[in-house]
């Protein structure tokens, strides 16, 4: 019995596994961005890397004091703000037509497979928002807030690939306009998250 207990999936081990899964997800999204030669997609993938970092922090600080968790939450808030500003910058560049994008429209089965995987990740991000971890843990709350930011970035990736797949259908009106301005609208929504986090940070008593 003692020997078998060594392999028990503890909360700390589960946290580590979830962090590793986020790392794999980041590498996949980064690969999509590089494959499509789109800077906005490459930047969007960084949100998943930030989620990965936050999950590793949670794994490391799982049994930390309230003061330690408050400092960790502040670091998460800083990452959320930095990413939001970075994403906004590249969204503005995209509106201005400065977003190097390959001519690959990802038509056929390959395009649909790409979209299916990204949509799956998007759905999993939303499900993670309703995780069973304790909601009174400030670091857990921070992870959920970063997952929301990542889900917004995933929405941009999905929109971009949908645009590439249906680009051959020239009869669809306003598609190019939506493709240019959707990341900008999403970036503004992202910046609301660190503002909300600051309010929570200020009211949290260590």
C-alpha positions in Angstrom: 0.0 0.0 0.0 2.8 2.4 0.9 4.5 1.7 -2.4 1.4 2.4 -4.4 0.8 5.6 -2.5 4.0 7.1 -4.0 2.3 7.3 -7.4 -0.9 9.0 -6.1 -1.9 12.1 -8.1 -1.7 14.8 -5.4 -3.0 18.3 -6.0 0.6 19.5 -6.5 1.3 16.8 -9.1 -1.9 17.7 -10.9 -0.9 21.4 -10.9 2.5 20.4 -12.5 0.8 18.3 -15.2 -1.6 21.2 -16.1 1.4 23.5 -16.4 3.1 21.1 -18.8 -0.1 20.8 -20.8 -0.2 24.5 -21.1 3.4 24.5 -22.3 2.6 22.0 -25.1 -0.4 24.1 -26.1 1.8 27.2 -26.4 4.2 25.4 -28.6 1.4 24.2 -30.9 -0.1 27.8 -31.2 3.4 29.3 -31.7 3.9 26.7 -34.5 0.6 27.8 -36.2 1.7 31.5 -36.0 5.1 30.7 -37.5 3.5 28.5 -40.2 1.1 31.3 -41.2 3.9 34.0 -40.9 1.4 36.2 -38.9 2.8 38.3 -36.2 -0.6 38.7 -34.5 -0.9 35.0 -34.2 2.6 34.6 -32.8 1.9 37.3 -30.2 -1.5 35.6 -29.4 0.3 32.4 -28.6 2.3 34.2 -25.9 -0.8 34.3 -23.7 -0.7 30.6 -23.4 2.9 30.8 -22.3 1.9 33.3 -19.6 -0.8 30.9 -18.4 1.9 28.2 -18.3 4.2 30.4 -16.2 1.3 31.2 -13.9 0.5 27.5 -13.4 4.1 26.8 -12.6 4.0 29.6 -10.1 0.9 28.1 -8.5 2.6 24.7 -8.4 5.6 26.3 -6.7 3.6 28.6 -4.3 0.7 26.2 -3.6 1.5 26.2 0.1 2.8 29.7 0.3 1.7 32.4 2.7 -1.0 35.0 1.9 1.8 37.6 1.5 3.7 35.4 -1.0 0.5 34.7 -2.9 -0.2 38.4 -3.1 3.2 39.1 -4.5 2.7 36.3 -7.0 -0.7 37.7 -8.0 0.9 41.1 -8.5 3.4 39.5 -10.9 0.5 37.8 -12.8 -1.2 41.2 -13.0 2.0 42.7 -14.4 2.2 39.9 -17.0 -1.4 40.5 -18.0 -0.9 44.2 -18.4 2.3 43.7 -20.4 0.7 41.2 -22.7 -2.4 43.3 -23.2 -0.3 46.3 -24.2 1.8 44.2 -26.6 -1.2 42.6 -28.2 -2.8 46.0 -28.6 0.3 47.3 -30.3 0.3 44.4 -32.9 -3.4 44.7 -33.3 -3.0 48.4 -34.3 -0.2 47.4 -36.7 -2.5 44.8 -38.2 -5.2 47.5 -38.8 -2.5 49.6 -40.4 -1.7 46.7 -42.8 1.6 45.8 -41.1 1.1 42.2 -40.4 3.2 39.9 -42.5 1.0 37.0 -43.5 1.7 34.2 -45.9 -0.4 33.5 -48.9 -1.3 30.1 -47.4 -5.1 30.1 -47.1 -5.1 26.7 -45.4 -7.8 25.4 -47.7 -9.2 21.9 -47.5 -8.8 19.3 -44.7 -5.5 20.8 -43.4 -7.2 24.1 -42.7 -10.2 22.5 -41.0 -7.9 20.3 -38.8 -6.0 23.5 -37.7 -9.2 25.2 -36.8 -10.6 22.1 -35.0 -7.5 21.9 -32.7 -7.6 25.6 -31.9 -11.3 25.5 -31.2 -10.8 22.5 -28.9 -8.1 24.5 -27.0 -10.5 27.4 -26.8 -13.3 25.2 -25.3 -10.8 23.7 -22.9 -9.8 27.2 -21.8 -13.4 28.1 -21.1 -13.9 24.8 -19.2 -10.8 25.6 -17.1 -12.5 28.8 -16.0 -14.9 26.7 -14.1 -12.3 24.5 -12.5 -12.9 22.8 -9.2 -9.9 24.4 -7.4 -10.6 26.5 -4.4 -11.8 30.0 -5.3 -10.4 31.7 -2.2 -6.8 31.1 -3.4 -5.6 34.4 -4.9 -3.1 32.6 -7.2 -5.8 30.3 -8.5 -8.0 33.3 -9.2 -5.1 34.9 -11.1 -4.7 31.8 -13.2 -8.4 31.8 -14.1 -8.1 35.5 -15.1 -5.1 34.7 -17.3 -6.9 31.8 -18.8 -9.7 34.2 -19.8 -7.1 36.4 -21.5 -5.7 33.4 -23.2 -9.2 32.4 -24.4 -9.6 35.9 -25.9 -6.3 35.4 -27.7 -7.5 31.9 -28.9 -10.6 33.6 -30.3 -8.3 35.8 -32.5 -6.4 32.7 -33.7 -9.7 31.0 -34.5 -11.0 34.1 -36.4 -7.7 34.4 -38.3 -7.8 30.8 -39.5 -11.4 30.9 -40.3 -10.6 34.0 -42.5 -7.8 32.1 -44.2 -9.9 29.0 -44.9 -12.9 31.0 -46.3 -10.7 33.6 -48.1 -11.4 31.9 -51.4 -15.1 32.9 -51.1 -14.8 36.5 -52.3 -18.6 37.1 -52.1 -18.6 37.4 -48.3 -18.8 41.1 -47.4 -16.8 42.9 -44.7 -14.7 39.8 -44.0 -11.4 41.7 -44.4 -12.7 44.5 -42.2 -13.6 42.0 -39.4 -10.3 40.3 -39.8 -8.4 43.6 -39.3 -10.5 45.0 -36.4 -11.4 41.9 -34.4 -7.9 41.7 -32.8 -8.1 45.4 -31.9 -11.4 45.0 -30.1 -10.1 41.9 -28.4 -7.0 43.7 -27.2 -9.2 46.4 -25.5 -11.1 43.7 -23.7 -7.8 42.1 -22.6 -6.7 45.4 -21.0 -9.8 45.4 -18.8 -8.5 42.2 -17.0 -5.4 43.7 -15.4 -7.5 46.7 -14.3 -9.9 44.3 -12.5 -6.9 42.4 -11.1 -5.5 45.6 -9.6 -8.7 46.3 -7.8 -8.6 42.7 -6.4 -4.9 43.1 -5.5 -5.6 46.4 -3.6 -8.4 44.9 -1.6 -6.6 41.7 -0.7 -5.3 41.6 2.9 -2.0 39.6 3.2 
